[in-house]
Amino acid sequence: MSLFKKVSQFASSPQGRKAMEQAKKYASDPKNKEKIDQVKNKLFGKGKSH
């Protein structure tokens, strides 16, 4: 089974829906959004000093 199919099945399960809801709540908090943006920028190379 492909990884995408496994992820799709999890996302449609009750546990997956609960995890998605918790992630949305976490991401909607301004403090957490700032943390997420910092990690995202670090991962994708934005904000690096050259």
C-alpha positions in Angstrom: 0.0 0.0 0.0 1.4 3.4 -0.9 2.1 6.0 1.7 -0.4 8.4 0.2 -3.1 5.8 0.4 -2.3 5.1 4.1 -2.4 8.9 4.8 -5.7 9.2 3.1 -7.2 6.3 5.0 -5.9 7.8 8.3 -7.3 11.2 7.5 -10.7 9.8 6.9 -10.7 7.8 10.1 -12.2 9.1 13.4 -8.6 9.3 14.8 -7.4 11.2 11.8 -10.3 13.7 11.9 -9.6 14.2 15.6 -5.9 14.8 14.9 -6.7 17.3 12.1 -9.1 19.2 14.5 -6.4 19.4 17.1 -3.8 20.6 14.6 -6.2 23.3 13.4 -6.8 24.5 17.0 -3.0 24.5 17.6 -2.3 26.4 14.4 -4.9 29.1 15.1 -3.2 30.2 18.3 -1.0 33.3 17.4 1.9 32.1 19.6 1.8 28.7 18.0 1.5 30.2 14.5 4.7 32.1 15.1 6.5 28.9 16.1 5.2 27.1 13.0 6.3 30.0 10.8 9.8 29.9 12.4 10.2 26.1 11.8 8.8 26.4 8.2 11.2 29.2 7.4 14.1 27.2 8.8 13.1 24.1 6.8 12.6 26.0 3.6 15.7 28.2 3.9 13.9 31.6 4.4 15.5 34.0 6.9 19.0 32.6 6.5 21.7 35.2 6.6 24.2 34.9 3.8 
